[in-house]
Amino acid sequence: MGNRAKDQDIQEETSKALCGVCLSLNIANMDEEKNEWLAQYYSPSKWNNRMDPGGVVDYHVNICTGYSKTTRKSSHCELSVCYGEKKAKMDIFYPAQENDDTAECVHEESGSSAAVVLFVHGGYWQEGSRKIYSFVSESWTKDGCVAAVVGYNLAPEASLDQMVGEIQSAVKYINTRFPKSRLFLCGHSAGAHLCAMMMVSDWSKDLSIPQAIHGMFLLSGVFDLVPIVSTYVNDALKLTEESAAQVSPQQILTKMSPTFVCLILVVMEEHGSPEFLRQAKEFVEILKSHKVQCCLLELPGVDHFSMIENMVNSDDLLCQEILKGVRNITSAKSEKGVKVPDSGL
Ligand SMILES: N[C@@H](CC(=O)c1ccccc1NC=O)C(=O)O
């Protein structure tokens, strides 16, 4: 080969290699852009209409902590009840009784068929605590329901599978304590995801559970975890795309039917991320495809955090919608599922 031909060869090889580098750089840039987009769309604080993102989370934690201290002082409650392994605890709040000492007795074991609402807090499975959210119990106890505000071990110490197992244990515990009660699950954000996982859990060894759960209120939840794998949220969770799909009710329900049906209310905030809204809509669609009676409520004027803060006021629209659901579903469950009123909520 002459020198000229050799030079040409070298040039061709070099430009091929450069193209390869440019292509990988472009792909790397595209990946980076996509990951930035996902991090923004999966940061609820960035979509609030009240204050800067860092400020809104601090404000939320402070105001909720204050409300909850007042609730714990003023209500009849059993605090720090161990319900599962690894020191998982819940706080149980009772409706006021004429003689406050009897409140637990009235509602326990042999007790009443009063509804019990079990609340699971949010915080992307790595923040938050049951102690911040005692106050959400107030509208329920004022209406005669028992409320259980559930804590669970968080990431990175706990895996998502462990958290799902803890919420299953919390449901079993409540069902044993209040065997005649209608159970309702209410979860916010990551807590809504954990509640939704109950619908795809195996209850074959606890057949009374699917019978007992009458409704779920899923407030601004994430039902498909695959999009968060490349975001900061996953630093503590350590999910792969595969393990994320395995703990995603949206994805699981493409492969199996829910293990029970009950009335589901999926709630979205007006000032929320379009990704959360998309997930809520898609979750309602997949539930409907399984003949689950569910509806989507877009809550006006609120963001991811104020939708919960406002629950301190029992007249709040969300409190009222939840109570409407709890009051409407009075019928006993048949073997095949729940008899729910045709009109829905
Ligand atoms: N890092 C998140 C915080 C967050 O998502 C959050 C914080 C407190 C209570 C609920 C939350 N969201 C979902 O679990 C954000 O920037 O919005």
The ligand as an ORCA input file, in Angstrom:
! r2SCAN-3c Opt
* xyz 0 1
  N     -37.926     15.605     47.585
  C     -39.335     15.766     47.400
  C     -40.030     15.713     48.747
  C     -41.266     14.896     48.684
  O     -41.565     14.362     47.647
  C     -42.128     14.757     49.852
  C     -41.792     15.400     51.036
  C     -42.657     15.288     52.132
  C     -43.833     14.543     52.038
  C     -44.156     13.909     50.840
  C     -43.285     14.004     49.756
  N     -43.565     13.362     48.583
  C     -43.805     12.031     48.345
  O     -43.643     11.065     49.037
  C     -39.664     17.062     46.675
  O     -38.766     17.792     46.290
  O     -40.817     17.366     46.477
*
